Each structure stands twice: as C-alpha cells, then as structure tokens.
Amino acid sequence: MTRSEYDEMEATANVAMAGLLAGDEGWAANPQHLAVKAFDIAEAFTAEKKKRIGERPEWND
C-alpha cells in the first residue's frame, strides 16, 4: 500500500465513522465495533472504486 492509498483509506474510514455516528448514536457505546465497521466500509468502498474506475493515473506533465 502506498502512502497515498494509506491516507485515502484512513480518510474514508473517518468519514464512514462520522456517518455511522450521525445515523445512530448507539455506535458510540461500542467504539471497537465502530472502528472495525468504519474500516470495513472504507475497504469495500476502495475495492468498488477500483473495480469501477480503475487505478488512479499518473500525472501527465
């Protein structure tokens, strides 16, 4: 995993976590499960994104 991919996965998981908390405050009672679910969502999103649009192209300078 590149640094860029790492940063993107972390950011996606943070957004997923915020969405889970906004949708149901019950997630706050189990932070370990919340974190696992947020990263599960981030991994699924990343896999679907790669399937649909492929890898990010390099810069064309």
N, C-alpha and C positions, 0 to 999 in steps of 0.2 A: 504494500500500500504506500503510495506516495504521500508526501506531506500535504499536498493539496486535497487528496482523497480523504485523508485523516481529518483535516479541518472541515471538509464538507460533511462528512459523516457526523462529526461532533455537532456542527451547527444544525443539521437536520434533526438529530436526536433532541437537541434543546428545544427546537420548535415543536416537535412531537410531544415532548413533555409538557410544554406550556398548553398545548391543545388538549391533552388528556386532563390536565388540572382544570382548565376552563370549562370542559364539558361535564366533569363530575368530580366534585371535591373529595369524594371517597378515596381517590387515588392517593391523597396526601397521607392517609392513615398507614399506607404501606409503601414507603419510599423505595425499598429494594425492588419490589414488583413494578413500581412506576418506572424506575430506571431501565429495568430489563425490557419492559414493553416499549419504551421510547426508542431503545436501540433496535428492537425487533422491527419497529415501524421504519426507522431510518434505513436499515439493511434492505427491507422489502422495497422501499422507495428507490434506493440506489440501484437495485437489481432491475426493477421495472424501467427506470430511466435508461439504463444501459441497453436493455432489450429494445426499447422504442427508438432511441435517438443515437445509440452507439457511444463510442468513446469521444471525449472532448478533443477536437482537433487542435493541433499546434498553431501558434501564431504564424500568420503569413506576412513576413516582413519583406 
